[in-house]
Amino acid sequence: MSSPGCGPWWLIIVLPESLPAHLRDSELEMLLLHELVHVRRRDNLISYFQMVLGSFFWFYLVERELACDEEVLRLGRSSDDYASNLWKVVRFCLGRSIAGVSLVTGSNLKRRIEKIMSGKIQAKLAWQHRMFLVGSVMSMIGLSLSIGVYSQGATGKLSGSVHDASGATVPGATVTISPGRGTKEIASTNDVGEYEFRSLAKGKYEVEVNKEGFKAYQRKDVIINANAQERLDVIMEVGEVFQTIDVTAKSPRAAAAPSSASGQPHRIRVGGNVQQANLISETKPIYPELARQAGIEGTVLLEAIIGKEGNVVNFRVVNTLVNPELVKAAVAAVKQWLYKPTLLNGEPIEVVTTIRVNFSLAQAE
């Protein structure tokens, strides 16, 4: 016969299929009554911890059965009939592989029957056992609280170094770390390109590194563990070069809209060990006559590479809906441009450039 179970709230009493045939109705009633007392006491909840704590609280298993025996007798059942019924169950279970048999046929069986026959069970824990239980509960509560406080107060560290593409260190870079809740911590790399954050609460952070002349570095999955030294080394890429040029022609139509774009080129300022490419020779695009006659305007957005010699190579048209004649005119002119190349630590390098060519028609007079 198994103890009541199947979960903390959904309880089922399981009996061997042939057991009722060996008992009278009154005996079966007493047997079920004993198990129902287990249900009312919620002994199944304690059983979940039995395997882990059984070696420490072995005495509870004995007192639990005695408490149920006492309750059955208190409800008016005969001690002789109850002891006889218990003995029948024991004989039926001997030699059978049935869950819960050890609780019925264990070494405490003689003690149980003696107390049932005497009618004075008084299943109470000895004062030593009570003190042990109280002490154990208080110790577990204290341990849980201390672990919680320790976990909340524990912090970690994050450190690392910042380098450029050539492997040289980048001093003076700004490193920002944020847990994504509006708060941020900021540090700068020292003379050898290293940074460090201390006393960071454990969790997931976003890290951003900025340095004038370089692309912003971002990473959103940096994990900080308690009492751990995490490291994040960063390699920064040189920033892109931006160039804008306006090409204006007279419109063949009196109502044509004037250009709204400014003709000033825009370049990113750089610092540190990066010297930005400078445009030293510029050929201005010619407005295609067919496009002008048709009143076609538009912007050509090109992406290319400024080589180590300062020439512009590897063109790619970013916007594909612009008029093809305007694209041809823009590419033909930009191919002739010449830059003073970008220098990284004194050495020329290739950089990506974005060039915007605005074709617009001025209102005819």
PyMOL commands that set and color helices and strands:
alter all, ss='L'
color gray80, all
select helices_A, chain A and resi 19-22+25-41+43-48+50-53+58-74+79-93+101-105+109-118+127-153+289-293+324-334
alter helices_A, ss='H'
color red, helices_A
select strands_A, chain A and resi 155-164+174-178+185-188+194-201+203-210+217-224+229-231+234-236+241-250+274-275+278-281+298-306+312-317+338-340+342-344+347-349+351-362
alter strands_A, ss='S'
color yellow, strands_A
deselect
rebuild
show_as cartoon
